[in-house]
């Protein structure tokens, strides 16, 4: 049992490191000679990359972020799961016996592909958390949508990933709030995990936890949506907000926003 748990921890670590690659920052500095963190919302994800670097820059960041998620999922599905099923089969049976209560059910679960499902779920939470809590940027990264989408093809299967894409597109296109599309896509994930991972509760639990963290990462967007302050994608208000946040002031964005907050509080007092 210990070797299986250790292998899953190693898979999580590999996935976390893959997810932590800050492609938004790399692309902005290497090809656009700017720091994406000083543009727009200050986020390193694809949406802010479009604001700060245009469609080409945003598309590149989306593909690279989704790609690192897909790579984590592929490692889990095509390397880790076969290792656990074949090279460490006895230990894997012990783990699934503990999960299902008896050896027969454990063998049935392994035959049904639950090892692959569990490994993909570990990769899913690992790469998404690596992106959101990027260790190279002070544990501050993106919001996890693109990287999670890439890994969803393995964690929830192609059908689940495409359904989630449709959910995102419906809300983002009809409202022009990309953040709302992202939030609703994250909300849909636990529902799909119950449907797709119904026979492997540890995988479903890991996927659900990941979705909750992604929703938490959008807490600022949720607050602005509730107060009617969230700018719509492509609107003049969004462009104005982006321009104001990416002014010539060289100080870090969080410092500027803190100063603005204090100034506002001073005027109100």
C-alpha positions, -999 to +999 in steps of 0.1 A: +000+000+000+028+024+009+044+022-025+011+030-043+006+061-020+042+071-026+037+068-064+006+089-063+024+116-043+052+116-069+026+119-096+010+149-078+044+165-074+052+161-112+018+174-121+021+204-097+055+213-113+041+211-148+011+232-138+034+258-122+051+267-154+040+304-158+035+304-196+016+337-195+046+354-179+071+336-202+053+345-234+048+381-223+084+386-215+100+366-243+078+378-272+061+410-261+088+424-238+064+431-211+053+417-177+017+404-180+013+409-143+015+446-149-013+444-176-050+445-171-061+424-141-025+413-134-034+376-139-011+354-159-040+334-175-053+334-211-081+360-206-057+387-193-031+376-219-056+386-246-061+420-230-023+426-226-009+408-257-038+405-281-055+375-296-022+358-307-006+362-273-038+350-255-042+320-278-006+310-273-010+312-235-042+292-236-027+265-258+004+262-236-016+262-203-040+237-216-011+217-230+006+214-196-026+201-181-030+176-210+006+165-205+000+159-168-031+139-176-012+119-203+016+110-178-011+098-153-031+078-179-004+063-201+026+059-176+014+060-140-017+039-143+000+010-162+028+011-137+004+007-108-016-019-126+013-041-137+045-034-119+029-028-085-002-049-090-002-065-056+001-032-037-026-017-059-050-046-051-044-039-014-053-003-018-085-010-038-094-037-014-093-011+014-115+012-007-140-014-018-140-038+012-131-071-005-106-085-030-132-094-056-145-059-058-110-046-059-101-067-089-134-056-106-125-020-099-091-023-114-105-041-144-130-013-149-102+013-152-104+029-118-066+030-115-064+052-145-093+073-132-076+078-098-043+087-114-059+112-137-077+128-108-044+132-089-029+148-120-059+171-123-056+185-088-019+186-090-015+206-122-044+230-114-030+238-079+004+242-094-010+269-118-030+287-091-003+286-065+027+290-087+058+286-064+080+306-089+057+337-085+053+337-047+025+311-049+004+335-069-006+323-104-036+321-126-072+309-119-068+273-133-093+272-161-071+265-191-048+240-173-078+222-158-095+220-192-064+204-207-063+177-180-101+172-181-097+151-212-082+125-190-099+132-156-134+134-170-128+120-205-133+138-238-171+139-234-168+155-200-142+181-212-163+191-242-195+194-221-176+217-198-163+237-228-199+241-240-210+253-205-182+279-205-190+290-240-227+294-234-223+317-204-192+336-217-207+343-251-242+352-240-231+375-212-196+385-224-184+378-189-156+354-193-153+351-156-189+339-154-183+313-180-153+301-161-171+300-128-201+281-143-177+256-160-161+250-126-195+245-110-204+219-136-173+198-128-186+182-096-218+173-113-199+155-141-176+138-116-206+122-099-217+110-133-184+099-147-165+088-115-195+074-097-177+041-091-144+057-078-152+081-050-115+091-043-112+103-079-145+122-077-135+138-044-101+150-058-119+165-088-145+182-067-119+197-044-101+211-075-133+226-087-139+243-054-104+258-054-109+271-089-142+288-078-123+302-048-097+316-072-125+336-088-137+351-056-128+386-067-148+381-100-177+367-080-177+398-057-176+422-087-203+402-105-226+405-074-220+442-073-224+447-111-188+459-114-173+431-135-163+445-169-175+426-200-150+412-224-142+436-252-162+464-237-149+500-234-151+496-196-129+466-197-104+484-219-105+514-196-100+493-165-072+474-182-055+507-192-059+521-157-044+490-141-015+489-165-005+526-163+030+538-165+033+535-127+062+509-123+051+498-089+036+463-085-002+461-092-010+450-057+008+480-042-011+504-065-045+488-057-037+489-020-029+526-022-061+533-042-081+515-015-065+535+012-071+567-007-108+558-011-112+550+025-096+583+034-121+602+013-150+583+029-138+589+065 
